[in-house]
Structure formats: structure tokens, C-alpha cells
Amino acid sequence: MYHGIVEGYYGKPFTVKQRKILIEELSSLENPAYFYAPKDDPGHRLLWREPYSEQEWMPLADCMGGNTAFFFSLSPWKFKDNEWGIAREKLLRAADSGAAGLSILFDDVPDKSAGKLAERQLNFAVQALEGVDLPVVLCPSVYCGEFLERFAQSEEYLTVWREQIPVRWSSFWTGPMVVSETMSDMKLAEELLGSRPVIWDNIHATDYCLRRIYLAGLSGRVQKEYSWFINPSEIFPAALHGVMELKAALGHGREWPGMLGEHSRGWELLQEFHYLPWRAGDTGGEILARLSSAVSGNNVEDALAWLNQAVPEMNTFIESVPLIEGGWELLPVARDLYRSLSVIRRALLTDDPAASLHYFMHTRLPYENPAAALAAEKR
């Protein structure tokens, strides 16, 4: 069983330094692994036919061969059946450079998910990887439960997939949904794929949302009997925070990475309000309920007492963020929370908190862009 990170999001790939930090942070796990698969690395996906230059390749090769198994991945966007040789050359270069495993990803393709597509994909992969004696993980085009309903021919696709995929190979699965609130139906996934799935967990991914990170704890979510990979936020400090939560879920204790800085209280506040896509953390939910009640005129002093501590703590945290590796990318998220809490505090100091809050957020300096505001009005 492997556990680790799949750098598989849409967005700017990690820098060489950041990737090495994550790999090193994972290295204390039993059987740690790192999948290199950033969607917006042109050489991985859109320009997959073009070889990496020596200057581009050396930093990747430098990540291979260490204690953390490095899997090199390729996403052959709009491939033709006779192009498997191009993929093979690129994958064998990784194998020769010390990659611990190889992966071909067929997720998010424009083709209809029918049996013929699965057959084409598997034939392509088998020819590209013939004779390679390394672990192989593929990502099918139908990679989660919700696609069974979204795509009319998904069952046909998966029937061909499980019947034709080589026995020693594995398949990625993201759970019941692309971003799964709970991880369930693992046995169903095993039946659909023909083997035990390798979990690609998007719970911390943020490439589909604006001004958000997700910092949920993973204890009770990560199932040790499955190879489990978190697809992190492209914001590096949030990704490093996710590695901490993964290690804690796997029984390694919740050891604070020094590269996240010294102001852990700011991180705690961020985690409470940026917990899951669907809700705040337990404490964050209680705080929001208290603040909502205060805006309506109830227990205002208690809410102000909390805000009078939290707002300065967030301000101190914001001052430290640029000193953190990748901190500039985290800064808008931290400022977002700081501004929101500051505005609520300011509103609570007026005679009509509800009207003042609406004025500060929607009239004086509108908070949302027009499209987001329209979406909020139509909810």
C-alpha cells in the first residue's frame, strides 16, 4: 500500500523546491509515494507528444530514487492509436531515470465514455508500457460513482476496462463523487474496476473554486487498507498542511511542519472556516452561528469579545504569511478571512448590525464579482 500525494490539479505546478519539501515530508511514512501529474504542465498533458528538454527533465529526475517512491505520469490528451510509441519513449525515460512507478491518466477527456474508448485506451497503455517491470496505475475516464449516472455508456466502458486491464495494474478512483464528502462504496468500486482501487482523494483540491482552500482533518477518512493519495491545493502552504493531516490520519501524530511558520493560531482559524467545501469545522460552525445571532442583536458582547481576539490574531498571521514558502499565494485567502471578520466586528459596533453588514459587504466595497453575486441571488 502506498500513501502520499498526487500532484494532479489544474493550476500552476509546484516549484522544484516545493515538490522536494513535500516529498521529504512524506518520507517518514511507510511506503510513501508521490505522483507527478500536474494538469497544466504542458509536457504532461496538452503537449505530451513533445519531449522534456534536459533543463526541464533534470529537476524531475532529481526527485526519483529516494525513500518516497516517485511515480511519473502522462496524460495523452486526444491521443491517436498509433501514437503509443511517443508515450513509451517518455515513460521509459522516467523508468531509466529512477522512477518507482508509471502512470497513464485518461481522466477528463472529451470522448464519450463507451466500451470502444476503454479498449483504445488500454491498448494504447499496454503497448506503451510493454515489458516495463514497474508498478502501473491508470486513471480511467469513468473514475467515480457519479459518472455512472452522468454518462449513459459508463457501465459499458467499465465492463471493457475491468475485463482488459492487465492483472498487475491498478486504477484510480475518487469515490462516490469527483470531490467526495465521504468515502464509501469501496467494494462497489472494486467490482466496477476489477481490482482494488487506488484512491485519488480530491477533498483538499481547490482548482474548482475561488478564494478557497480546504484544510479538513483526514482522521477517519483515510482507510489504511487502500493506497491513498490526496490531490492537494495548488497553494503550497495548504498542500503542506494537507500532508500533516495525512500523516496524522495514518497514526504519525500531528507534527507541525516548521515551514508553515510559528503562528499556528492563524492556521487554526483558517482551518475552522476553510474546512470542507460543504461546511466549516465544528468550532467554526459554532462561531458562525454565534456571529449570525449577534448580527440579529443577540449576545453581541460575547461575539465582540471573540472577534476582538480573532481579528488581531489574523492580522499578526497575515504579517507572517509572506515569510512562508509559497506564502504569497496563501495571502489572499488569509486576507479574505481577516476582512470578513473585521467587517463583522465593525458592523456589530453600530446601532443596526444587519444593515451595516450589508452596506459594508455589498454597497461600500462589493465583496463578490457580478457573476458570483448573481449565483448567490439565485440560490
Buried (B, 14 or more C-beta within 10 A) or exposed (E): EBBBBBBBBBBEBBEEEBBBBBBBBBEEBEEBBBBBBBBBBEBBBBEBBEBBEEEEBEBBBBBBEBEBBBBBBBBBBEBEEEBBEBBBEBBBBBBEBBBBBBBBBBBBBEEEBBBEBBBBBBEBBBBBBEEBEBBBBBBBBBBBBBBBEEBEBBEBBBBBBBEBBEEEBBBBBBBBBBBBBEBEBBEBBBEBBBBBBBBBBBBBBBBEEEEBBBBBBBEEBBEEEBBBBBBBBBBBBBBBBBBBBBBBBBEEEEEEBEBBBEBEBBBBBBBBBBBBBEEBBEBBBEBBEBBEBBBEEEEBEEBBEBBEEBBEBBBEBBEBBEEBBBBEBBBEBBBBBBBBBBBBBBBBEEEEBEEBBBBBBEEEEEBBEEEEEEEEEEE
